[in-house]
């Protein structure tokens, strides 16, 4: 049996940077808190927890003083920075530069046009989306799908942005719908803010999935980007399985299979995909 790990899978730049910053701090033996899971992958979070990383939520952060807190790649709303200042908390800011740029653009547009609808295509409640909505004092409208778009006021100006890890195709469908329904008196502008490191993985993972009899897509079930990429694999190769780690591999999946492709999300560590490969090889 031939097993191939997709060379294009694994951590994106933003996640790599956040993990490196955490490892550097922890290597010095210092106490480091992380606001939310550093990455949507339980096994990588557990590895860092063993190194000493303490994951907290916003409520727990509000009770801390004079400590170091890492902000992960997803970014945070302005209130988090204000809280850190009040509580004399030192921020280790690992916000992805792509997300940071997007936050600034949304804030700039909101401040210059308070009457417009700032619309964000994204997953409601997702950490990145909360950080983006925070740039508008909570007034941005989050749309998760085309049905949500239908509730917009097409007589008012609309400025459309996207969570960085969303599907490019879906974003374009939303743009087309708004263009068809917007009033001639209103302004509509869309800004393609989808990260190309993520978007470019779609055609790559699709080509990879076609090459193999079985696809094992390794990612945490919380991963937004993982869900999008797995669905892409499944659409071209119905024999695609979503797993969080080697323990979930069912030996019956391997019967009559000649080639196995192992790939993952932007939140999937390479070492985890290698463990899945090793588990299959050990069972042969």
VEXDOVEX-298379 format. One record per residue (C-alpha): residue in one letter; chain; x, y, z. Coordinates in Angstrom, 1 decimal, padded with zeros to 4 digits. Each point is the difference from the previous one (the first is absolute). Last residue first. Example, Ala and Ser with C-alpha at 12.3 -4.5 7.8 and 13.67 -1.06 7.14 Angstrom:
rest: S, kette: A, X: 013.7, Y: -001.1, Z: 007.1
rest: A, kette: A, X: -001.4, Y: -003.4, Z: 000.7
***
This chain:
rest: X, kette: A, X: 000.2, Y: -003.7, Z: 007.5
rest: X, kette: A, X: -001.1, Y: 001.3, Z: 003.4
rest: X, kette: A, X: 003.2, Y: 001.9, Z: 000.8
rest: X, kette: A, X: -000.1, Y: 001.7, Z: -003.4
rest: X, kette: A, X: -003.6, Y: 001.3, Z: 000.7
rest: X, kette: A, X: 001.1, Y: 001.3, Z: 003.4
rest: X, kette: A, X: 003.1, Y: 001.6, Z: -001.4
rest: X, kette: A, X: -002.0, Y: 001.9, Z: -002.6
rest: X, kette: A, X: -002.4, Y: 001.3, Z: 002.7
rest: X, kette: A, X: 003.0, Y: 001.0, Z: 002.1
rest: X, kette: A, X: 001.4, Y: 001.9, Z: -003.0
rest: X, kette: A, X: -003.2, Y: 002.0, Z: -000.3
rest: X, kette: A, X: 000.3, Y: 000.9, Z: 003.6
rest: X, kette: A, X: 003.6, Y: 001.1, Z: -000.3
rest: X, kette: A, X: -001.0, Y: 002.3, Z: -002.9
rest: X, kette: A, X: -002.2, Y: 002.0, Z: 002.3
rest: X, kette: A, X: -003.6, Y: 000.6, Z: -001.1
rest: X, kette: A, X: -001.4, Y: 003.6, Z: 000.4
rest: X, kette: A, X: 000.3, Y: 001.0, Z: -003.6
rest: X, kette: A, X: -002.0, Y: -003.1, Z: -000.7
rest: X, kette: A, X: 001.1, Y: -003.6, Z: -000.9
rest: X, kette: A, X: 001.2, Y: -002.6, Z: -002.4
rest: X, kette: A, X: 000.7, Y: -003.7, Z: -000.1
rest: X, kette: A, X: -000.3, Y: -001.8, Z: -003.3
rest: X, kette: A, X: -000.3, Y: -003.8, Z: 000.0
rest: X, kette: A, X: 000.8, Y: -002.1, Z: -003.1
rest: X, kette: A, X: -000.7, Y: -003.7, Z: -000.7
rest: X, kette: A, X: -003.3, Y: -000.5, Z: 002.0
rest: X, kette: A, X: -001.6, Y: -003.5, Z: 000.0
rest: X, kette: A, X: -000.7, Y: 000.2, Z: 003.7
rest: X, kette: A, X: 001.4, Y: 003.3, Z: 001.5
rest: X, kette: A, X: -003.3, Y: 001.3, Z: 001.2
rest: X, kette: A, X: -000.5, Y: -003.2, Z: 002.1
rest: X, kette: A, X: 003.0, Y: 001.0, Z: 002.1
rest: X, kette: A, X: -002.0, Y: 002.9, Z: 001.5
rest: X, kette: A, X: 002.3, Y: 003.0, Z: 000.6
rest: X, kette: A, X: -001.3, Y: 002.0, Z: 003.0
rest: X, kette: A, X: 003.0, Y: -000.7, Z: 002.2
rest: X, kette: A, X: 002.3, Y: 001.6, Z: -002.6
rest: X, kette: A, X: -001.4, Y: 003.5, Z: 000.6
rest: X, kette: A, X: -002.9, Y: 002.4, Z: -000.4
rest: X, kette: A, X: -001.5, Y: -001.9, Z: -003.0
rest: X, kette: A, X: -002.2, Y: 001.1, Z: -003.0
rest: X, kette: A, X: -000.3, Y: -002.8, Z: -002.6
rest: X, kette: A, X: 000.0, Y: 000.3, Z: -003.7
rest: X, kette: A, X: -001.2, Y: -002.9, Z: -002.2
rest: X, kette: A, X: -002.4, Y: 002.4, Z: -001.8
rest: X, kette: A, X: 002.9, Y: 001.5, Z: -002.0
rest: X, kette: A, X: -000.6, Y: 003.1, Z: -001.9
rest: X, kette: A, X: -002.8, Y: 001.5, Z: 002.2
rest: X, kette: A, X: 001.5, Y: -001.6, Z: 003.1
rest: X, kette: A, X: 003.3, Y: 001.8, Z: -000.4
rest: X, kette: A, X: -001.7, Y: 003.4, Z: -000.4
rest: X, kette: A, X: -002.2, Y: -000.8, Z: 003.0
rest: X, kette: A, X: 003.2, Y: -000.7, Z: 002.0
rest: X, kette: A, X: 001.5, Y: 003.3, Z: -001.1
rest: X, kette: A, X: -003.0, Y: 002.0, Z: 001.2
rest: X, kette: A, X: -000.3, Y: -001.9, Z: 003.3
rest: X, kette: A, X: 003.7, Y: 000.4, Z: 000.7
rest: X, kette: A, X: -000.2, Y: 003.8, Z: -000.5
rest: X, kette: A, X: -002.6, Y: 000.3, Z: 002.7
rest: X, kette: A, X: 002.0, Y: -002.3, Z: 002.3
rest: X, kette: A, X: -002.0, Y: -001.1, Z: 003.1
rest: X, kette: A, X: 000.0, Y: -003.6, Z: -001.1
rest: X, kette: A, X: 003.8, Y: -000.1, Z: 000.3
rest: X, kette: A, X: 001.7, Y: -001.1, Z: -003.2
rest: X, kette: A, X: 001.4, Y: -003.0, Z: -001.9
rest: X, kette: A, X: -001.6, Y: -000.7, Z: -003.4
rest: X, kette: A, X: 000.7, Y: -003.7, Z: -000.8
rest: X, kette: A, X: -000.6, Y: -000.5, Z: -003.7
rest: X, kette: A, X: -000.5, Y: -003.5, Z: -001.5
rest: X, kette: A, X: 000.5, Y: -001.2, Z: -003.6
rest: X, kette: A, X: 002.4, Y: 002.9, Z: -000.7
rest: X, kette: A, X: 000.8, Y: 002.5, Z: -002.9
rest: X, kette: A, X: -003.3, Y: 001.8, Z: 000.1
rest: X, kette: A, X: 000.5, Y: 001.2, Z: 003.5
rest: X, kette: A, X: 003.3, Y: 001.7, Z: -000.9
rest: X, kette: A, X: -001.6, Y: 001.9, Z: -002.9
rest: X, kette: A, X: -002.7, Y: 001.3, Z: 002.4
rest: X, kette: A, X: 002.5, Y: 000.8, Z: 002.7
rest: X, kette: A, X: 001.9, Y: 002.2, Z: -002.5
rest: X, kette: A, X: -003.1, Y: 001.6, Z: -001.4
rest: X, kette: A, X: -001.2, Y: 001.0, Z: 003.6
rest: X, kette: A, X: 003.5, Y: 000.7, Z: 001.4
rest: X, kette: A, X: 000.2, Y: 003.2, Z: -001.9
rest: X, kette: A, X: -002.9, Y: 001.5, Z: 002.0
rest: X, kette: A, X: 001.9, Y: -000.6, Z: 003.3
rest: X, kette: A, X: 003.4, Y: 001.5, Z: -000.8
rest: X, kette: A, X: -002.1, Y: 002.5, Z: -002.1
rest: X, kette: A, X: -001.6, Y: 001.4, Z: 003.1
rest: X, kette: A, X: -003.6, Y: 001.2, Z: -000.8
rest: X, kette: A, X: -000.3, Y: 003.7, Z: 000.3
rest: X, kette: A, X: -001.7, Y: 000.6, Z: -003.4
rest: X, kette: A, X: -001.5, Y: 003.4, Z: 000.6
rest: X, kette: A, X: -003.6, Y: 000.6, Z: -001.2
rest: X, kette: A, X: -001.5, Y: 003.4, Z: -000.8
rest: X, kette: A, X: -003.7, Y: 000.8, Z: -000.3
rest: X, kette: A, X: -001.3, Y: 003.6, Z: -000.1
rest: X, kette: A, X: -003.7, Y: 000.8, Z: 000.2
rest: X, kette: A, X: -002.2, Y: 002.0, Z: -002.3
rest: X, kette: A, X: -000.1, Y: -002.7, Z: -002.7
rest: X, kette: A, X: -001.4, Y: -002.3, Z: 002.8
rest: X, kette: A, X: 002.0, Y: -003.2, Z: 000.6
rest: X, kette: A, X: -001.8, Y: -003.3, Z: -001.1
rest: X, kette: A, X: 002.1, Y: -001.4, Z: -002.8
rest: X, kette: A, X: 003.3, Y: 001.3, Z: 001.3
rest: X, kette: A, X: -000.8, Y: -001.5, Z: 003.5
rest: X, kette: A, X: -000.7, Y: -003.4, Z: -001.6
rest: X, kette: A, X: 003.2, Y: 000.0, Z: -002.1
rest: X, kette: A, X: 002.2, Y: 001.0, Z: 003.1
rest: X, kette: A, X: -001.6, Y: -002.8, Z: 002.0
rest: X, kette: A, X: 000.8, Y: -002.5, Z: -002.8
rest: X, kette: A, X: 003.6, Y: 001.4, Z: -000.1
rest: X, kette: A, X: 000.5, Y: -000.6, Z: 003.7
rest: X, kette: A, X: -001.3, Y: -003.6, Z: -000.4
rest: X, kette: A, X: 002.6, Y: -000.7, Z: -002.7
rest: X, kette: A, X: 002.8, Y: 001.6, Z: 002.1
rest: X, kette: A, X: -000.7, Y: -002.3, Z: 003.0
rest: X, kette: A, X: 000.7, Y: 001.6, Z: 003.4
rest: X, kette: A, X: 003.3, Y: 000.1, Z: 001.8
rest: X, kette: A, X: 000.7, Y: 003.7, Z: 000.1
rest: X, kette: A, X: -003.5, Y: 001.0, Z: 001.3
rest: X, kette: A, X: -001.5, Y: 002.0, Z: -002.8
rest: X, kette: A, X: -000.8, Y: 003.6, Z: -000.7
rest: X, kette: A, X: -003.1, Y: 001.7, Z: -001.6
rest: X, kette: A, X: -000.7, Y: 003.8, Z: 000.1
rest: X, kette: A, X: -003.7, Y: 000.6, Z: -000.5
rest: X, kette: A, X: -001.6, Y: 003.4, Z: -000.4
rest: X, kette: A, X: -003.8, Y: 000.1, Z: 000.8
rest: X, kette: A, X: -003.0, Y: -000.8, Z: -002.2
rest: X, kette: A, X: 001.0, Y: -003.7, Z: -000.1
rest: X, kette: A, X: -000.7, Y: -000.4, Z: 003.8
rest: X, kette: A, X: 001.5, Y: -003.4, Z: 000.8
rest: X, kette: A, X: -002.3, Y: -003.0, Z: 000.8
rest: X, kette: A, X: 000.7, Y: -001.8, Z: -003.3
rest: X, kette: A, X: 003.7, Y: -000.2, Z: 001.0
rest: X, kette: A, X: -000.9, Y: -002.4, Z: 002.9
rest: X, kette: A, X: -001.5, Y: -002.5, Z: -002.5
rest: X, kette: A, X: 003.2, Y: 000.2, Z: -002.1
rest: X, kette: A, X: 002.2, Y: -001.3, Z: 002.8
rest: X, kette: A, X: 001.7, Y: 000.9, Z: 003.3
rest: X, kette: A, X: -000.7, Y: 003.7, Z: -000.1
rest: X, kette: A, X: 001.4, Y: 002.2, Z: 002.9
rest: X, kette: A, X: -001.3, Y: 003.6, Z: 000.2
rest: X, kette: A, X: 002.4, Y: 002.5, Z: 001.4
rest: X, kette: A, X: -001.3, Y: 002.1, Z: 002.9
rest: X, kette: A, X: 002.0, Y: -001.5, Z: 002.9
rest: X, kette: A, X: 002.1, Y: 003.2, Z: 000.6
rest: X, kette: A, X: 001.1, Y: -000.2, Z: -003.7
rest: X, kette: A, X: 003.5, Y: -001.4, Z: 000.7
rest: X, kette: A, X: -001.5, Y: -002.6, Z: 002.4
rest: X, kette: A, X: -001.8, Y: -001.6, Z: -003.0
rest: X, kette: A, X: 003.5, Y: -000.9, Z: -001.4
rest: X, kette: A, X: 001.2, Y: -001.5, Z: 003.3
rest: X, kette: A, X: -003.2, Y: -002.0, Z: 000.4
rest: X, kette: A, X: 000.4, Y: -001.3, Z: -003.5
rest: X, kette: A, X: 003.6, Y: -001.2, Z: 000.7
rest: X, kette: A, X: -001.2, Y: -001.8, Z: 003.1
rest: X, kette: A, X: -002.9, Y: -001.7, Z: -001.7
rest: X, kette: A, X: -003.4, Y: 000.9, Z: 001.6
rest: X, kette: A, X: -001.8, Y: 000.3, Z: -003.3
rest: X, kette: A, X: 002.0, Y: -001.7, Z: -002.8
rest: X, kette: A, X: 000.9, Y: 002.5, Z: -002.7
rest: X, kette: A, X: -001.2, Y: 002.4, Z: -002.7
rest: X, kette: A, X: 000.4, Y: 003.4, Z: 001.6
rest: X, kette: A, X: -002.4, Y: 002.8, Z: -000.8
rest: X, kette: A, X: 000.7, Y: 003.6, Z: 000.9
rest: X, kette: A, X: -003.4, Y: 001.7, Z: -000.7
rest: X, kette: A, X: 000.6, Y: 003.7, Z: -000.6
rest: X, kette: A, X: -001.2, Y: 002.8, Z: 002.2
rest: X, kette: A, X: 003.3, Y: 000.4, Z: 002.0
rest: X, kette: A, X: 002.0, Y: 000.6, Z: -003.2
rest: X, kette: A, X: 003.6, Y: 001.2, Z: 000.8
rest: X, kette: A, X: 000.4, Y: -001.8, Z: 003.4
rest: X, kette: A, X: -001.5, Y: -003.2, Z: -001.4
rest: X, kette: A, X: 002.2, Y: 000.0, Z: -003.1
rest: X, kette: A, X: 003.2, Y: 000.6, Z: 002.1
rest: X, kette: A, X: -001.0, Y: -002.7, Z: 002.5
rest: X, kette: A, X: -000.7, Y: -002.5, Z: -002.7
rest: X, kette: A, X: 003.4, Y: 000.7, Z: -001.7
rest: X, kette: A, X: 001.9, Y: -000.2, Z: 003.3
rest: X, kette: A, X: -001.6, Y: -003.4, Z: 000.9
rest: X, kette: A, X: 000.9, Y: -001.3, Z: -003.4
rest: X, kette: A, X: 003.6, Y: 001.0, Z: 000.3
rest: X, kette: A, X: 000.2, Y: -001.7, Z: 003.4
rest: X, kette: A, X: -001.6, Y: -003.2, Z: -001.4
rest: X, kette: A, X: 002.6, Y: -000.2, Z: -002.8
rest: X, kette: A, X: 002.8, Y: 000.8, Z: 002.5
rest: X, kette: A, X: -001.1, Y: -003.0, Z: 002.1
rest: X, kette: A, X: -000.5, Y: 001.1, Z: 003.7
rest: X, kette: A, X: 002.9, Y: -001.3, Z: 002.0
rest: X, kette: A, X: 000.0, Y: 002.8, Z: 002.5
rest: X, kette: A, X: 001.8, Y: -000.8, Z: 003.3
rest: X, kette: A, X: -002.0, Y: 002.4, Z: 002.2
rest: X, kette: A, X: 001.4, Y: 001.0, Z: 003.4
rest: X, kette: A, X: -002.9, Y: 000.3, Z: 002.5
rest: X, kette: A, X: -000.1, Y: 003.1, Z: 002.2
rest: X, kette: A, X: -003.6, Y: -000.7, Z: 000.8
rest: X, kette: A, X: -001.3, Y: 003.2, Z: -001.5
rest: X, kette: A, X: 002.3, Y: -000.3, Z: -003.1
rest: X, kette: A, X: -001.0, Y: -003.6, Z: -000.6
rest: X, kette: A, X: -003.7, Y: 000.9, Z: 000.3
rest: X, kette: A, X: 000.4, Y: 002.8, Z: -002.7
rest: X, kette: A, X: 001.8, Y: -002.5, Z: -002.3
rest: X, kette: A, X: -002.9, Y: -002.5, Z: 000.4
rest: X, kette: A, X: -002.5, Y: 002.8, Z: -000.6
rest: X, kette: A, X: 001.6, Y: 000.8, Z: -003.4
rest: X, kette: A, X: -001.2, Y: -003.4, Z: -001.4
rest: X, kette: A, X: 002.4, Y: -002.9, Z: -000.3
rest: X, kette: A, X: 002.0, Y: -001.8, Z: -002.7
rest: X, kette: A, X: -000.3, Y: -003.5, Z: -001.5
rest: X, kette: A, X: 003.7, Y: -000.6, Z: 000.1
rest: X, kette: A, X: 000.1, Y: -000.4, Z: 003.8
rest: X, kette: A, X: 000.3, Y: 002.7, Z: 002.7
rest: X, kette: A, X: 002.6, Y: -001.1, Z: 002.5
rest: X, kette: A, X: -000.5, Y: 001.2, Z: 003.6
rest: X, kette: A, X: 002.9, Y: 000.9, Z: 002.4
rest: X, kette: A, X: -000.9, Y: 000.8, Z: 003.6
rest: X, kette: A, X: -000.4, Y: 003.2, Z: 002.1
rest: X, kette: A, X: -003.6, Y: -000.6, Z: 000.9
rest: X, kette: A, X: -002.5, Y: -002.8, Z: -000.7
rest: X, kette: A, X: -003.7, Y: 000.1, Z: 000.8
rest: X, kette: A, X: -001.1, Y: 001.5, Z: -003.4
rest: X, kette: A, X: 002.0, Y: -002.8, Z: -001.7
rest: X, kette: A, X: -002.2, Y: -002.6, Z: 001.6
rest: X, kette: A, X: -003.1, Y: 001.6, Z: -001.5
rest: X, kette: A, X: 001.7, Y: 000.3, Z: -003.4
rest: X, kette: A, X: 000.8, Y: -003.7, Z: -000.1
rest: X, kette: A, X: 003.3, Y: -001.7, Z: 001.1
rest: X, kette: A, X: 002.5, Y: -002.5, Z: -001.4
rest: X, kette: A, X: 003.1, Y: -000.6, Z: 002.2
rest: X, kette: A, X: 003.1, Y: -000.9, Z: -002.0
rest: X, kette: A, X: 002.5, Y: -002.0, Z: 002.1
rest: X, kette: A, X: 001.8, Y: -002.3, Z: -002.4
rest: X, kette: A, X: -002.6, Y: -002.7, Z: 000.7
rest: X, kette: A, X: -002.7, Y: 002.6, Z: -001.0
rest: X, kette: A, X: 002.0, Y: 000.5, Z: -003.3
rest: X, kette: A, X: -000.3, Y: -003.7, Z: -000.9
rest: X, kette: A, X: -003.7, Y: 000.0, Z: 001.1
rest: X, kette: A, X: -000.8, Y: 003.0, Z: -002.3
rest: X, kette: A, X: 001.7, Y: -001.9, Z: -002.9
rest: X, kette: A, X: -002.2, Y: -003.0, Z: 000.8
rest: X, kette: A, X: -003.2, Y: 002.0, Z: 000.2
rest: X, kette: A, X: 000.4, Y: 001.8, Z: -003.3
rest: X, kette: A, X: -001.8, Y: 003.3, Z: -000.5
rest: X, kette: A, X: 003.1, Y: 002.0, Z: 000.8
rest: X, kette: A, X: 001.1, Y: 002.1, Z: 002.9
rest: X, kette: A, X: -003.2, Y: -001.0, Z: 001.8
rest: X, kette: A, X: -001.5, Y: 003.1, Z: 001.7
rest: X, kette: A, X: 002.0, Y: 002.9, Z: 001.5
rest: X, kette: A, X: 003.4, Y: -001.6, Z: 000.7
rest: X, kette: A, X: 001.7, Y: 000.3, Z: 003.4
rest: X, kette: A, X: 003.8, Y: -000.2, Z: 000.4
rest: X, kette: A, X: 001.9, Y: -000.7, Z: 003.2
rest: X, kette: A, X: 003.8, Y: 000.3, Z: -000.7
rest: X, kette: A, X: 002.4, Y: -002.9, Z: -000.2
rest: X, kette: A, X: 002.0, Y: 001.7, Z: -002.7
rest: X, kette: A, X: -001.0, Y: -002.7, Z: -002.5
rest: X, kette: A, X: -003.7, Y: 001.0, Z: 000.7
rest: X, kette: A, X: 000.5, Y: 003.4, Z: -001.6
rest: X, kette: A, X: 001.8, Y: -001.3, Z: -003.1
rest: X, kette: A, X: -002.6, Y: -002.8, Z: -000.3
rest: X, kette: A, X: -002.9, Y: 002.4, Z: 000.1
rest: X, kette: A, X: 001.6, Y: 002.3, Z: -002.6
rest: X, kette: A, X: 000.7, Y: -003.0, Z: -002.3
rest: X, kette: A, X: -003.6, Y: -001.2, Z: 000.4
rest: X, kette: A, X: -001.4, Y: 003.4, Z: -001.0
rest: X, kette: A, X: 002.4, Y: 000.3, Z: -003.0
rest: X, kette: A, X: -000.9, Y: -003.5, Z: -001.3
rest: X, kette: A, X: -003.8, Y: 000.9, Z: 000.3
rest: X, kette: A, X: 000.4, Y: 003.1, Z: -002.0
rest: X, kette: A, X: 002.2, Y: -001.5, Z: -002.7
rest: X, kette: A, X: -002.4, Y: -002.9, Z: -000.6
rest: X, kette: A, X: 000.4, Y: -003.3, Z: 001.8
rest: X, kette: A, X: -000.2, Y: -003.2, Z: -002.0
rest: X, kette: A, X: -000.9, Y: -001.2, Z: -003.5
rest: X, kette: A, X: 001.8, Y: 000.9, Z: -003.2
rest: X, kette: A, X: 002.4, Y: -003.0, Z: 000.2
rest: X, kette: A, X: -002.9, Y: -002.4, Z: 000.1
rest: X, kette: A, X: 001.1, Y: -003.1, Z: 001.8
rest: X, kette: A, X: 000.1, Y: -003.0, Z: -002.3
rest: X, kette: A, X: -000.5, Y: -003.7, Z: 000.9
rest: X, kette: A, X: 000.5, Y: -002.8, Z: -002.5
rest: X, kette: A, X: -001.2, Y: -003.5, Z: 000.9
***
